[in-house]
């Protein structure tokens, strides 16, 4: 299995200069998380083409280049972020980007055709990029909660205005989960949050920065994705949006 250092070579031929710079920043943060770890990343062109063939559409560019470098199949941030590998690969557990949507739907988990699932969190909620086959739309990152659900049942939240904004905020928040799990945990938190550019008033563990971890997460995600609406999680009702609500946000805003 290749080392993370080998996996994170900054190759971004399909990204805008701005997105290439944002990806390099994310890669530096990932290196700080555990420079000696190994990930099954570094998807080659053949793997990317196989994934796109199975999906029946091109991969979103940000996801394609993230997969070239970090890849998927390994838990990050104490299990709070688990990017999927693109396709079924030996010694790499699923789900996989190319087949996750159909696999989830076979378990009566409502994932619409517009969404390309790319990962999950520690609770099993799924992250996906809003990427219709033929229609232009904002590449929002949507969290789809566990449960049956359908088009108009609230089970979702928009957690990023695009993949890199989501990863910037999610990593900047959930690095606190490594405080007690890693040697020099507090120093690691500081280094990662500084690398990602998190404002000083949000740096540190959530209990120091906000009333709760949930409030801190909301503030950090609004910082990394200022155009998304506030996220309100109700312990009794769950996530606030339905797929119809997400579709309206993705398609109705003219400035994407």
C-alpha positions, 0 to 999 in steps of 0.5 A: 500500500503506498505511503501517504507522502507518495499519495499526496503529490500535488497533481491537479490538471483539471482544476482552476488555479484557485481550486488547485491552491485550495486542494494543496492547502487541504493536502498540507492539513492531511499531512499534518494529521498523521504524516506516517499514515498510509492511505489507499489513495492516488487513484490512477486514470484507469480507476477514474475512467472506470468510476466514471463509466459505472457512474455514467457521468464525469466525476466532479472535478474537485472529487476527481483530484481529491481521489488522485491524491488522498483517495478513500477507504480509510477513516480520518479524524477519529472516524468522523470522516471516511472518504469512499474509494472510487471503485471496488479495490482489493483490501479497501472496504466499501462503499465505493463512489461508483456504486454507493448510490445504488447500494444505498438505494437497495437498502431503502436509503433515499439518495437521488440521481443528482447526488454522487456519494463520496463519504460518510461520518461516524454516525453513518450519515452520507455525504454527496455532491449535487452533480446532475448529469445534464443540468447546471447546478451548484456543486453543494455538499449534502448530508443525507441522514440515515433512514427511509426518507423520500423526496419530500421527507426532511433528512438532509442538510447542506454542509458545504458550498462545494467539496473543498469548502466542506472539507476545509470546515469539516477537518477544521472542526473535527480535528478536535476529536484527536485531542486525546487520541494522538500524542501532542493532540492540542498542538496538532489541533492548532497546527491543522486549524492554522493551516486551514486558515480558521479564524482565531476566535474559532480555533481550539476545542469546541468547549472553549470556542462555543457552548457545544460541539454542534454550535462550533461545527455550525460556525465553522461550516458557515465560515468555510461556506458563507453562502449556505444557510444556517444548519439547525439540527433538531434532536427530535426531528433530525436534519432540516431539509428534504431532497426537494429543498436541496434541489431548490437551493442548488438550482435556484441561486443564480450566482453559482 
